[in-house]
Amino acid sequence: MSEPTPIKSSEIILRKLDDTMDVSSFDCGIEELNGFLRENALEDFRRRMNVTYVLLHAKRVIAYYCILADRIDTKVDPIRRSVRDRLKRKSDYRYTSFPSIKIGRLAVDKDFQSANHCDVHLGQLIVSGLKFQYATERQFGCRYLTVDAMNNDRTISFYKRNGFIPMIAKPSDNPEDTIPMLFDLATMQGNIA
Ligand SMILES: CC(C)(COP(=O)(O)OP(=O)(O)OC[C@H]1O[C@@H](n2cnc3c(N)ncnc32)[C@H](O)[C@@H]1OP(=O)(O)O)[C@@H](O)C(=O)NCCC(=O)NCCS
C-alpha cells in the first residue's frame, strides 16, 4: 500500500457517526476496536448506550471515540486508598458518588498514530477536546472523565501522559482485564479543594 499523504489538523472535522460514513477501511491495529466501529457503534447509538464521534479527513475516518454517562461510587467501586482520599478531600467529603463521562472506546488509525502523517497527535487532540468540552460546557454535573483502559503499556502510558490516574493500586496481570482510570475536570478550573 502507498504511503498516505500527510494531513493538516485544519483539514480534520469532527462528526457524530452516521450510516453514510464509510468505516470499512479503518484500522487501529486492534480488531475488537475496528469491529466495534463497523458493527456495533450505530446499534449502540440507537439503543442509547453510547455515542460515537469520528474524526474525518476528506471522508476518511482517521480516528474515533465513543462516550457514555458514568458514575464513580466510592462505596462500591474498587478504588485505591490514595484515590479515595483524593475523591473525598476537603470540600468533597460529603459526596460518595461522582458524576462522570466515560470514554468507552478511543482509537486512531495506524497510519496516523504517534502523529505520523499528521501535524498533531490525534489521541491527545481527542482527549484535550473532551477535557475542555466537559470542563466548560456545564450542561450537567460532571466531575471526572473516566476510561477503562486496555491493559497494555502503550495505552496506559497514553492516558497517564494525558493526566489520567489509575483508580486501582495494582494492575492485573491479565491483559484481558481493563484498568479503570480517571481525570479530574475540576483541575481545569484551578484547585477547588
Ligand atoms: C492509544 C492511541 C489511541 C493513542 O493515539 P495516538 O494519536 O497514537 O497518541 P499520541 O500521538 O498522543 O501518543 C503516541 C506517541 O506519541 C508520543 N507523544 C505524545 N505527545 C507527544 C508530544 N507532545 N511530543 C512528542 N511526542 C509525543 C508519545 O510518547 C507516544 O509515543 P509511543 O507510541 O512511542 O509511546 C492509539 O495508539 C491507538 O488507537 N491504539 C490502538 C487502540 C487503543 O489502544 N486504544 C485505547 C483503548 S482504551
PDBQT file of the ligand as one rigid body, heavy atoms in Angstrom, charges set to zero:
ROOT
HETATM    1  C1  LIG A 201      -3.676   4.634  22.145  1.00  0.00    +0.000 C 
HETATM    2  C2  LIG A 201      -3.914   5.546  20.923  1.00  0.00    +0.000 C 
HETATM    3  C3  LIG A 201      -5.350   5.999  20.938  1.00  0.00    +0.000 C 
HETATM    4  C4  LIG A 201      -3.002   6.744  21.041  1.00  0.00    +0.000 C 
HETATM    5  O1  LIG A 201      -3.256   7.617  19.939  1.00  0.00    +0.000 OA
HETATM    6  P1  LIG A 201      -2.046   8.437  19.260  1.00  0.00    +0.000 P 
HETATM    7  O2  LIG A 201      -2.637   9.503  18.415  1.00  0.00    +0.000 OA
HETATM    8  O3  LIG A 201      -1.105   7.469  18.611  1.00  0.00    +0.000 OA
HETATM    9  O4  LIG A 201      -1.435   9.048  20.579  1.00  0.00    +0.000 OA
HETATM   10  P2  LIG A 201      -0.315  10.163  20.717  1.00  0.00    +0.000 P 
HETATM   11  O5  LIG A 201       0.214  10.534  19.375  1.00  0.00    +0.000 OA
HETATM   12  O6  LIG A 201      -0.880  11.230  21.591  1.00  0.00    +0.000 OA
HETATM   13  O7  LIG A 201       0.791   9.362  21.531  1.00  0.00    +0.000 OA
HETATM   14  C5  LIG A 201       1.511   8.323  20.881  1.00  0.00    +0.000 C 
HETATM   15  C6  LIG A 201       3.008   8.594  20.870  1.00  0.00    +0.000 C 
HETATM   16  O8  LIG A 201       3.303   9.957  20.630  1.00  0.00    +0.000 OA
HETATM   17  C7  LIG A 201       4.183  10.446  21.665  1.00  0.00    +0.000 C 
HETATM   18  N1  LIG A 201       3.767  11.797  22.012  1.00  0.00    +0.000 N 
HETATM   19  C8  LIG A 201       2.560  12.167  22.519  1.00  0.00    +0.000 A 
HETATM   20  N2  LIG A 201       2.550  13.504  22.682  1.00  0.00    +0.000 NA
HETATM   21  C9  LIG A 201       3.751  13.955  22.266  1.00  0.00    +0.000 A 
HETATM   22  C10 LIG A 201       4.326  15.236  22.167  1.00  0.00    +0.000 A 
HETATM   23  N3  LIG A 201       3.659  16.342  22.557  1.00  0.00    +0.000 N 
HETATM   24  N4  LIG A 201       5.570  15.339  21.676  1.00  0.00    +0.000 NA
HETATM   25  C11 LIG A 201       6.254  14.259  21.289  1.00  0.00    +0.000 A 
HETATM   26  N5  LIG A 201       5.766  13.005  21.341  1.00  0.00    +0.000 NA
HETATM   27  C12 LIG A 201       4.516  12.875  21.842  1.00  0.00    +0.000 A 
HETATM   28  C13 LIG A 201       4.011   9.558  22.806  1.00  0.00    +0.000 C 
HETATM   29  O9  LIG A 201       5.160   9.471  23.611  1.00  0.00    +0.000 OA
HETATM   30  C14 LIG A 201       3.681   8.235  22.156  1.00  0.00    +0.000 C 
HETATM   31  O10 LIG A 201       4.857   7.565  21.841  1.00  0.00    +0.000 OA
HETATM   32  P3  LIG A 201       4.868   5.948  21.848  1.00  0.00    +0.000 P 
HETATM   33  O11 LIG A 201       3.814   5.482  20.890  1.00  0.00    +0.000 OA
HETATM   34  O12 LIG A 201       6.268   5.653  21.425  1.00  0.00    +0.000 OA
HETATM   35  O13 LIG A 201       4.549   5.570  23.266  1.00  0.00    +0.000 OA
HETATM   36  C15 LIG A 201      -3.571   4.834  19.590  1.00  0.00    +0.000 C 
HETATM   37  O14 LIG A 201      -2.259   4.357  19.639  1.00  0.00    +0.000 OA
HETATM   38  C16 LIG A 201      -4.496   3.684  19.261  1.00  0.00    +0.000 C 
HETATM   39  O15 LIG A 201      -5.536   3.898  18.634  1.00  0.00    +0.000 OA
HETATM   40  N6  LIG A 201      -4.101   2.476  19.665  1.00  0.00    +0.000 N 
HETATM   41  C17 LIG A 201      -4.911   1.303  19.404  1.00  0.00    +0.000 C 
HETATM   42  C18 LIG A 201      -6.205   1.357  20.147  1.00  0.00    +0.000 C 
HETATM   43  C19 LIG A 201      -6.066   1.590  21.646  1.00  0.00    +0.000 C 
HETATM   44  O16 LIG A 201      -5.209   1.022  22.307  1.00  0.00    +0.000 OA
HETATM   45  N7  LIG A 201      -6.994   2.423  22.170  1.00  0.00    +0.000 N 
HETATM   46  C20 LIG A 201      -7.110   2.709  23.586  1.00  0.00    +0.000 C 
HETATM   47  C21 LIG A 201      -8.244   1.876  24.097  1.00  0.00    +0.000 C 
HETATM   48  S1  LIG A 201      -8.596   2.180  25.788  1.00  0.00    +0.000 SA
ENDROOT
TORSDOF 0
